[in-house]
Amino acid sequence: MPKTTLLDAFNIERKGDYSKVITDYEIFPDKKLLDDLRTRIVENLIDKEMPEDKLLNEFINDEIDATIEGFDLSNLERSHLFNLIDNEINGYGPITELLEDKNITEIMVNAPNEIYIEIDGQIIKDESISFINDEHIIRTIQRLIEPIGRTIDATNPMVDARLLDGSRINAVIPPLSTKGPVITIRKFKESMTHIDDLIRVGTLTPAMARFLDAAVKGKLNIIVCGGTGSGKTTLLNILSSFISSHERIITIEDAAELRLNQEHVISLETRVTNYESDNEITIRDLVINSLRMRPDRIIVGEVRGKEAFDMLQAMNTGHDGSLTTLHANGPQDALNRLETMVLMSGLEIPIKAIREYIVNAIDLVVNIERMNDGKRKITSISELDGFVDDRIKLKQIFGFNQIGLTENGEVDGEFIFAKTPPKCYKKIIARGINEVEGVFLKNN
């Protein structure tokens, strides 16, 4: 029987009294010494055989004692070393605690000593932790993506995938990244899974929520647009929850982030074999294939290219109630980008015909923004309302009017709304959805 290595043992036996990890270099002010000891201990331990007559913690302590012999370290510094090594072997190195912290929504590793985190919409540099070198970062990337069957190396220097907890990882290493390996992890935030969560944090009003609920149930085709980190996917996931459990839903994403609780859901995910796109399965491929799968609803995580035409074609041929997101700086910009994407499909279609196609396909454009204070707000819900001078006309149904900032730096403003029902209201009523009666006739 083969001997048990330390790496094997960590997967069997958890640490005892070392559950609280200290990651502050003030405890170990000599960073160079800390990194040197950390490297030596990890290199000595990982493949070492575990003695059968020793407990895991005892063995690690013995090995640390042997490595730090001759160094005058306090008990606190020694405990800190133990925990760092535990993270290396049984966790994800320096970012282990960042991944576990529910208050952190994004982790960005730009270099060994450049680690940024996002908390409450604010990006700050975490000075308390670091990687030893580039190889240390690459080893951590490999540890993160190994459970999902992905690899990263010189021939596959980029990975974009969903981790087992639902978080999304994007990692790039040389030769694509000239600076060195880079990691971006957008953590899945389970707390924002219901429309009431968005109301509670001020993203929208109850009346707006009622309208969006009715719009989804009334099978309006909806685009959610916004910038990077604005909350598009979170909003799309919540809107998708309004779909009836009796409908067959097909979701299409680059990395599956949507979490629908309905029973009849088929999730499709793209495939990228390497950065040269050999044997690649794209969003467009999946959209085209989904039409042969008898969908009641098609939800595309994000449109960004040629698939826009196929999505519009689906919306125009009886697949009402489709949902998607689009990266844009506002509703008008979203429509402009949609026009450009259709042109990318290679079809020789006059721009006027493309715009008519868009107007016939899309009912609502919902714009969500991350404000200056880091909070997200739905700044407009607009319907497509024909043309003005051959340009698509947008009519705002709900909006947010920012007045300024409070003394605490929070965005100050108010939500505004139309006093008369929008044209799409008739489509909602025709589906037998009456939840929005009175929304446009009284103050919300």
N, C-alpha and C positions, 0 to 999 in steps of 0.2 A: 504494500500500500504506500503511495507516495506521501512524502512529508507535507504537512500543512505550512504554507508560507504565511507571512504576516498579512498579506493582502487577502488570502483566504480566510484567515481568522477574523478579520474585521467584518467580513460578511456573515460570520456566525455569531460572534459575541460583541455586544455593544459596549461602549465605554461606560464606566461606573460613575464616579463622582466628578467627571469632567464634562458635564453637559453644557455648562456655560462657558462659551469661548470668548477669550479676551482678544480683541483685535486693535489695540491702541498702542502705537509705538512709544508712547510716553512710558509704558510699563517696561519696554525694552528699548531704551534710547539709542543704543548702538545698532542702527539698522544694518550696517554692513556685516557686523558680527552675527546678528540674527539670521540674515539671509544665508550666510556662510554655514552656520550650524544647521539651519533648516535643510539646506541642500545636501550636506554630508549625511545627516541622519536619514533622510528619505532614500538617498542612493544606497545606504548601507542596509536599510531595512526591507525594502519592498520585496525583494526576491529571497530574503533570508528564510531559512526553515525554522518553523516554530518548534521549540522543545516540547515534548509531550508532558513533561512534569512541571510546566509553568503556565500560569494564567496570562492572558493577553496583556492586561495592564502591567503586570509584574515584568513581563518580557520587554515591553516598550520602555519602562522606566530603567531597566538594566542597560538597554542599548543607549538610551539618552545619557545615563551616567557615564558610560564608556566614552561617548563622543565628546562630552563637555568636561571631561576630566582636565583639570588645570585651569579651567575658567571659573572666575568668582561670580557665580550667578545666584540670585535670590530665589526663594521658593516660588515667588510669583512669576519670575522670568522662566523658571523651569516648567511651571504649569502651562505657561503661554506656549512654550515649545511643544509640549505634549499635544495641546489642542490643535496647533498648526499642522502637526504631523497627522493627527486623526483626520483633519479636513482633507489632507492630501490623499490619504489612503481610502477613506470611507465616504468622502464628500467630493466637493468640487473646488478644492484649493482655497485661495483667499476669498472667493465670492460665495462660499457655502452659506454664510449667515445672511448675505444679501439676498440670496434666492429664497431663504426661509422667512425673511422679514415681509410681512403682509403690507406694510406701509410703503414699501418700495415698488414702483410700477415699472421701472426700466433700469437696466444695468448696461453701461457702455464702457468697454475696455478698449482704450485707444493705444496703450503702450503699457509696459510693466508698471510704471509709476503714474499712469494716467487712467484712473478709474472714476467714472462719473455715475451718479444715480439720480433718478427722478423720484421726488417725494412731493405729494400734493401739487403736482404740475410744475414744480420748480426743479431745475437741474443744478446739482451741486457736485463739487469734486470731493471724493472721499479720500482724505489724506491719511486715514488710519491703516489702510491696507495696501499691499502691492504684490505683484508677481516678482519672481527672482529675475527672469529673463524671458525672451521670446519663446524659447523651447518650453518653458513652464506654462505659458499661455496656450500653446498648441496642445500640450498634454491635457490641459483642462478642457479644451474644445473636444478632443477625442473622447474624453471621459463623459462629457455631456451628451454627445450624439451616438455613442456606441449602443446604448439600449434601444435606440430607434432604428438600428441597422444602417446608419450612415457613416461615411468615412470622409476624412479630409487629408489631402497630401498634395504634393507638387503637381500631380496630374488631375486632381480634383480639388482645386484651391478655394472653392466657395461652397457653402452649404446654407440653405434656407429651409428650415424645417420646424415642426411642432414637437416640443418635448412631451414627455408622458403626462406632465401635470397641466398641459394645455398652453404653456408659455411658448412663445415663438423665438427661435434663435436664428440669427444671421451671423455667420462667421466667414471672414475672408483672410487668407494668408498669402505670403509671397508665392508666385510672382505677381499676382493680381494686386496685392497691397504692397506698395513700395516702402511704406513706413515700418511694416511688420504686421503680425497677426492682430486682427481686430474682432471684437465680439460685441454684438448688440442683442440683448435679451429683453423682449417685451413680455412681462409677466401677465399671466391670465388672472384677472381680478374677479374672483367669484362674487364679491359683494355687489357688483353692478350687473345683476341678472334680471331685474324686474323694473318695469316702468316707474314704480313707486320710488325706487332708488334714485332715479334721475330727477324726479320731482323733489325729493328730499334735499338733494344737493344743489337745486336751483338751475338744472339744465333746461327745464321747460316747465310750463304751468299745467295744472290738472286739465284745463280745457284743451290745451295742445295735445296732451296725452290721449284724451278722449277722441279727438279728431284723428290722430294717427292710428289708434286702435280701430276706429271705424273704417279708415282708409284701407288698412290691410285686410280687414274682414270683407270690405266691399270690393276687393280685388283690383285696386288701383295699382298701376305700375309705378314704382317709386325708385328714385335714385337718391342715395345719401352721399353728399359730397362734403369735403373739408380737407384741411391740410394734414401733414404728418403729425400723428399723435393727438389728433383732435377728438378721437373717440368714435370714428365711423363704424368700426367693426362691432364695438360694444352696442351702439345704437341699432345696427343691423340685426344683431343677435336678439335684442329685445323686441324689435318690430316683428321678427320671425316668430316670436312666441305667441303672437296674436292669431296665427294661422290655425284653422280648425284641425283637430286631430284626425278628422276623417279624410283629409287630403293627402295625396302622395307628393312628397316634397323631395326635390333633388338639389343638393348644395354642391357648388363647384368652387374650389379654392386652390391656391398655390400651396398653402399649408393650412390644414383643417383647424380653424379656430372657432367656428360656430358650434354652439352646443344647444341643439334643439331637443326638447323633451317630448315632442310628438312621437307617436308610435311608428308611423310610416315615413321614415326618412332614409334617403340614400345619399351618402356622402362620397363625393368624388374628389380626388386630389391629383394635381399635376405631377408629372415625373420629369426630372432633369437628371440625366445620367452623368453629365460633366459640363464644364463651362463652355464647351464648343457645341452643345445642344444636340449631340448625336442621340438618336432614338428618343427624342424628347416628346412628351405628351403635354400639349399646351392647354390653356384655358379654352381656346377656340375649339380644339379637338373635342374637349369634354362637353362644351355647349352644343356642338353639332350632334354629338352622340346622345346627349340627354333628351333631345327631341324624339328619339326612337324608343325612349323608356317610359312613355305614357305618363309624363309629369302633370300634376295639377298646378304645381308651383315650381319655378326655377329660381334659385337664389345663387347669384354669382358674387363671391367674396369681394372681388374688385375687378373692374374692367380697365384695361390699360393699353389695348391694342386692337388688332384685327377682329377679335371676338365681339367687339361692340356691334358690328353689323349683324352678326348671327343672333345676338341677344335681342336687338331691335326687331329682327325678322320674327323671332319667337313671340315677342310681345304683340306684333301685328298680325299674328296668325292663330289667335285663340288662346295663347298662354297668358291670360290676364293674371294680375297679382304677382308679377315677378318683381324681385328686389335685387339691388346691387349697390355697390359703393364706387366712388370715383374720386380720385385725387384732384382737387381744384380749390381755387381761392374764393369761390362764391358760386351762386347758382348760374349766373350768366357765363362765367368762365367754364363751368361744368358742361354747358351745352356747346360752347365753342370747342372744347376738348373732344366732346362726343362726335362732332362733325369731323374733326381731324382724324379721329380713330377710324371712322367709317371710310374716309378717303384712303387710309392705310391698307384697307382690304384689297386694294388693287382693282376694284370695279369702277368702270367709267360711268359714274353717276353724276349728273349736274348737282351743284351745291343746293339749288332750290329744291330739287327732288329729295335730297338728303334731309333738309330741314323739314319738309312735309312728312317724311318718314318718321322723324324724331317726334314731331308734334302729335302724330297719330299713335305713337307707341307709348310715350311717357306721359303720365298724369301729374306727378308731383316731383319736385326737387327739394330735398330737405338739406339745409346747410348747417353743419355743426362746427364750432370753432373752439379752440383753446384760447381763452382770454389772457390778458396781461398778468392776471393774478394766478394763472395756472388752472382755473376752473373752466369746465366745458359748458357751453350754452348753445342751444339751437337758435341761431340768429335769424333764420328765415325758413318758412315753409311756403313754397310758391307753386302755383299751377301754371302749366303752359296754356297760353290764351291766344292762339292764332299768331298773326304776323303784323309787324309794323315796318313798312319800307323793306319788305322781304327778309326782315330779321325776326327771329322767334321772340314773341312777347311773353314776358313773365309777369304774373299777377301775384303779389304777395298776399298770403292769407294770414300768416302770423309772422312776427318779427321781434327783434330785440333792439332797442334804442339805447346805446351807451351814452351816458351823460358825462362821465369822467371816472375818477378814482376817489375812494374814501381816504381818510387819514391813515387807515391801516393798509392802504395799497390795494384794496379790493375793488373790483369793477362795480361802478354805480350806474344803474340804468333801469329800464322797465320794459316788459314785454308789451307789444302792441298787437292788435288783432283787427281783422276786417269786421265791419258791422253787418255786412250782408253775406249770405252764403255764396261760396265759390261755385263755378260751373260744375266742378267734379262732384259737388254735393248730390246732384241728381243721379249720378252713377251709384253713389253709395246707397241712396234711398231705394233705387231700383233693385238692389240686391237684398232689400229687406232689412237693412241695418239702420236702426233709428236712434243709436246711442248719442248722436250729436245734435239732436233736436234742441234748439234754444241756445246753442253755443254762440252763435253769431248775433243773437238778439239781446244778449245781456252781458254785462261786464263780467269778465272772467278773472 
